[in-house]
């Protein structure tokens, strides 16, 4: 079960996607379905079948977004978070082999299409929460335990990403 937390930018991206689907994409596809239906036999009309399928996909996504947005809790940035890892933090960690990783801890709805975002529900994020620079974290992996040191923590007081990008 995913935690119902989201950053301000992530919340706005979901709202932008919902708005685009409902105000732009759905009316356009509806026009195409109406046009294709006017051509006659729908059983062999590829335009009609494809756009009808796309309309169902849009409606399914709109229902999901409306329900999800209603249940999400936006976690705004707070200066009190500085110095420790909390939701929304950019965290840099390193291990003994000088391998380094940098990621941002965000809600489950924000991680798609981003390789540098991890879900608050992930083992790595759970291990980092509450830690300070210099603290060691232990993460259970399929091959055993991995040890990392927190080397940097940053917060975006005024987020600019992610934003919904029209496909």
HELIX and SHEET records of a PDB file:
HELIX    1   1 UNK A    8  UNK A   20  1                                  13    
HELIX    2   2 UNK A   21  UNK A   25  3                                   5    
HELIX    3   3 UNK A   26  UNK A   37  1                                  12    
HELIX    4   4 UNK A   46  UNK A   71  1                                  26    
HELIX    5   5 UNK A   79  UNK A   81  5                                   3    
HELIX    6   6 UNK A  108  UNK A  110  5                                   3    
HELIX    7   7 UNK A  123  UNK A  128  1                                   6    
SHEET    1   A 2 UNK A   5  UNK A   6  0                                        
SHEET    2   A 2 UNK A  73  UNK A  74  1                                        
SHEET    1   B 5 UNK A 117  UNK A 119  0                                        
SHEET    2   B 5 UNK A 100  UNK A 106  1                                        
SHEET    3   B 5 UNK A  90  UNK A  94 -1                                        
SHEET    4   B 5 UNK A 144  UNK A 154 -1                                        
SHEET    5   B 5 UNK A 136  UNK A 141 -1                                        
END                                                                             
